[in-house]
């Protein structure tokens, strides 16, 4: 009888472990793959609405290469808030922004900016340099993204 009780206890423990494992797997699967999350809301991807956009103009600059190469682009900046946009309307800020963009372009090499990866790096570099000179509003960086409306290298 001791062997029968022992086997019965092992079977019951095995079934419980299996049930807990399957239940946990289902819970994790539902949470991660489109089921409801723990707060009861539908598991949706949150997309942030674009911030205010400011057209910074068209720029043409020679690149930092031994041979003559030119980049021509039109730039729009996505700002963090309307408060940032109101602050940057001042002509002094506009001139500082344009100067920083030209300096950023002049530091580039043709091989670094002619492909998509280089364009993205240039956008990040411009964003960082603009945020370094622009004031923060409510503790937030001024520029969320730099976008190219037109882009040509030659």
C-alpha positions, -999 to +999 in steps of 0.1 A: +000+000+000+029+024+007+039+021-030+003+029-041+000+060-019+034+072-030+025+068-067-008+085-062+009+115-044+034+118-073+007+117-099-013+144-081+019+166-077+027+161-114-008+171-125-006+202-103+028+212-117+016+207-153-016+227-146+004+256-131+029+255-161+002+255-187-018+283-169+013+304-166+023+299-202-012+309-214-011+340-192+023+351-205+012+343-241-019+364-238-002+393-222+027+394-247+008+385-279-023+407-281-044+396-252-055+419-224-028+433-202-029+432-164-047+465-161-076+452-182-069+475-212-066+461-247-029+455-256-025+483-282+006+499-295+008+535-284+017+559-312+028+593-302+012+621-322+037+644-341+047+675-323+046+710-338+066+712-370+089+741-380+103+745-415+139+754-411+145+761-448+167+748-476+204+744-472+232+738-496+267+731-484+300+718-496+312+687-478+344+681-460+361+661-487+393+666-509+370+665-539+341+689-543+309+673-531+277+691-523+247+683-501+213+701-507+184+695-483+153+710-469+148+705-432+118+704-409+122+701-371+096+684-350+095+702-317+084+690-283+056+714-277+039+746-289+057+764-260+090+755-277+077+768-310+066+801-295+100+805-279+119+798-311+100+824-332+126+850-322+148+858-352+179+853-330+171+817-324+164+811-361+198+825-371+216+803-344+197+772-356+206+778-393+243+785-383+244+752-364+229+733-393+254+747-418+283+738-394+269+703-390+267+699-428+303+712-434+316+686-410+302+657-431+320+636-457+303+625-489+308+588-482+291+593-448+259+610-460+251+595-494+233+564-481+202+560-459+222+550-428+244+581-431+213+603-435+199+589-403+232+596-385+231+631-398+196+636-385+206+624-351+238+646-351+217+677-361+191+669-334+218+666-307+236+698-318+204+718-319+193+706-285+227+716-272+222+752-281+184+756-276+168+761-242+148+734-225+111+742-220+096+725-189+127+703-186+122+688-221+146+690-250+133+713-277+138+691-308+122+656-310+133+648-345+149+663-376+132+655-408+144+659-444+118+671-468+143+670-497+178+654-498+204+654-526+241+647-526+264+653-555 
